[in-house]
Amino acid sequence: MHRRQMILSGLAATAGTAGLSACATRGQAGDPNYPIRSDQQAQAYTAEELVAAGSRELGIAAEAIGGAIERIFAEQGDRPTAYIAGEEGSGAAGVGLRYGRGALHMKDLSASQEVFWQGISIGWDVGGNASRVFTLVYGLFHPDMIYRRYPGVEGSAYLVGGLGVNYQRADGIVLAPIRTGVGLRLGANVGTMAYSRQRNLLPF
């Protein structure tokens, strides 16, 4: 009888350990406290690397984009872990729509990862434009975490050397799109931007 109790106790302890392990695994997969501690070791880009890449992707002089990147670095107080290079089109007459496509680059990735974005806005806003976009990404440590919705206030955008800059934030991830292009976009609006693995016609 004593031996049987010992065996049952051992099985219960093993099951308890397995249960705790399973709970820990589930907690990591759905942990809302993103990023996790180990993510702090992720490689980040220097300002020099981003100026070179941004100049190449936007087709402008390094001095032009250098001022925008310098200001973003100063405001964020850190270095970005990724960037997105792409292009987009947008238009508005009270209600605005924006669609874009680009490639996500991270130092830890062997190749870039395709990303689409689409958004809707409401506000005092008239006009349209087509832009090339170079987006600095802060707080992204796993590429799949980019795919989410980001609230943004377009009216908070500012100009640096003729380039438009604004911020989008969600769950500890900060996007800082730098835009250049043709067209006219006036006014201030409030909206959201959703990033996805494939093109979505609905901007949600």
C-alpha positions in Angstrom: 0.0 0.0 0.0 2.8 2.4 0.9 4.6 1.6 -2.4 1.4 2.3 -4.4 1.0 5.7 -2.7 4.6 6.6 -3.6 4.0 5.7 -7.3 0.8 7.7 -7.4 2.5 10.7 -5.8 5.3 10.4 -8.4 2.8 10.4 -11.2 1.0 13.4 -9.8 4.2 15.3 -9.5 5.1 14.5 -13.1 1.7 15.5 -14.3 1.9 18.7 -12.3 5.3 19.6 -13.9 4.0 18.8 -17.4 0.9 21.0 -16.7 3.1 23.9 -15.5 5.3 23.5 -18.6 2.3 23.5 -20.9 0.9 26.6 -19.2 4.3 28.3 -19.5 4.4 27.5 -23.2 0.8 28.8 -23.8 1.7 31.9 -21.9 4.7 32.6 -24.1 2.7 32.1 -27.3 0.0 34.5 -26.2 1.9 36.8 -23.8 0.3 40.3 -24.0 3.5 41.8 -22.5 5.2 42.1 -25.8 8.2 42.3 -26.2 9.6 39.6 -23.9 12.9 40.0 -22.0 15.0 37.9 -24.5 13.9 40.2 -27.3 16.2 42.9 -26.1 19.1 41.1 -27.8 17.6 41.7 -31.2 19.9 43.5 -33.7 19.1 47.1 -34.5 19.9 49.4 -37.4 22.3 52.4 -37.1 21.4 55.8 -38.4 24.0 55.5 -41.1 22.6 52.2 -42.4 19.1 53.7 -42.5 20.2 56.8 -44.3 21.9 54.7 -47.0 18.9 52.4 -47.4 16.3 55.3 -47.3 18.2 57.3 -49.9 18.3 54.2 -52.2 14.7 53.3 -51.7 13.2 56.8 -52.0 15.6 57.9 -54.7 16.6 61.1 -52.9 19.9 62.5 -51.6 21.2 61.2 -48.3 21.2 64.7 -46.8 17.5 65.0 -47.5 16.4 61.8 -45.6 19.2 62.2 -43.0 17.4 65.1 -41.3 14.1 63.1 -41.0 15.9 60.0 -39.6 17.9 62.2 -37.2 14.8 63.7 -35.8 13.0 60.3 -35.4 16.1 58.9 -33.6 16.0 61.9 -31.2 12.3 61.6 -30.5 12.4 57.8 -30.0 15.6 57.7 -28.0 16.5 54.3 -29.5 17.4 52.4 -32.7 14.8 50.7 -34.9 14.9 46.9 -35.3 13.4 46.9 -38.8 12.3 49.0 -41.7 9.7 48.8 -44.5 10.4 50.1 -48.0 7.5 50.4 -50.4 5.0 52.6 -52.1 1.4 53.6 -51.6 -1.5 55.6 -53.0 -4.1 57.6 -51.1 -7.0 59.9 -51.6 -9.7 61.7 -49.6 -12.8 63.8 -49.7 -13.8 63.8 -46.0 -13.3 60.1 -45.8 -9.8 59.0 -46.9 -8.4 55.7 -48.1 -4.8 54.5 -48.2 -3.3 51.4 -49.7 0.4 50.3 -49.8 2.8 47.5 -50.4 6.4 47.0 -49.4 9.1 44.7 -48.0 9.9 44.3 -44.3 13.7 44.2 -43.6 15.3 42.9 -40.4 18.9 42.0 -39.7 17.9 38.6 -38.3 15.9 37.7 -41.5 17.7 36.0 -44.3 15.3 37.7 -46.8 12.8 40.5 -46.8 9.2 39.7 -46.0 6.3 41.1 -48.0 3.8 43.3 -46.3 0.6 45.2 -47.3 -1.2 48.0 -45.6 -4.6 49.6 -45.9 -6.3 52.3 -43.9 -9.3 54.6 -43.6 -9.6 58.0 -42.1 -12.3 60.6 -41.3 -11.7 64.3 -40.9 -11.1 67.5 -42.7 -9.1 66.2 -45.6 -9.1 66.8 -49.3 -6.8 65.6 -52.1 -4.8 62.6 -53.1 -1.2 61.5 -53.6 1.1 58.6 -54.7 4.1 58.2 -52.5 7.2 56.1 -51.9 7.5 55.2 -48.3 10.4 54.3 -46.0 9.1 53.3 -42.5 11.3 52.9 -39.4 10.0 50.2 -37.1 10.7 50.3 -33.4 10.0 47.4 -30.9 9.5 44.7 -33.6 11.5 41.6 -32.7 9.5 38.9 -34.6 8.5 39.7 -38.2 5.0 38.2 -37.9 4.1 40.7 -35.1 4.0 43.5 -37.8 0.6 42.2 -38.9 -1.9 44.2 -36.8 -3.9 47.4 -36.7 -2.2 50.7 -35.8 -4.2 53.7 -34.7 -2.7 56.9 -36.0 -3.3 60.7 -36.1 -2.4 61.9 -39.6 -2.8 65.5 -38.4 0.3 65.1 -36.2 2.5 64.7 -39.3 5.3 67.1 -39.8 7.7 68.0 -42.6 11.5 67.6 -42.6 13.3 68.7 -45.7 10.1 68.2 -47.8 9.5 64.7 -46.4 6.3 63.9 -44.4 6.7 62.0 -41.1 4.1 60.7 -38.6 3.8 57.9 -36.1 1.6 54.8 -35.7 1.7 52.8 -32.4 0.2 49.5 -31.2 1.3 47.1 -28.5 4.7 48.5 -28.0 5.5 48.7 -31.7 6.1 52.1 -33.2 6.1 52.8 -36.9 7.5 56.0 -38.3 6.6 56.3 -42.0 8.7 58.8 -44.1 6.8 59.7 -47.3 7.7 61.5 -50.5 5.8 61.7 -53.7 3.5 63.7 -55.9 0.0 65.0 -55.3 -1.6 67.1 -52.6 -3.1 66.1 -49.3 -4.5 68.8 -47.1 -6.1 68.8 -43.6 -6.0 66.8 -40.5 -7.7 63.4 -39.9 -7.9 60.6 -37.5 -7.8 57.0 -38.7 -6.2 53.5 -38.5 -3.8 51.5 -40.6 -3.9 47.7 -40.8 -0.8 45.7 -41.9 -1.5 42.3 -43.5 0.2 39.4 -45.3 -2.0 39.9 -48.4 -3.8 42.7 -50.2 -7.2 43.5 -48.6 -9.7 45.7 -50.6 -11.6 46.6 -47.4 -9.4 49.0 -45.3 -10.1 47.3 -42.0 
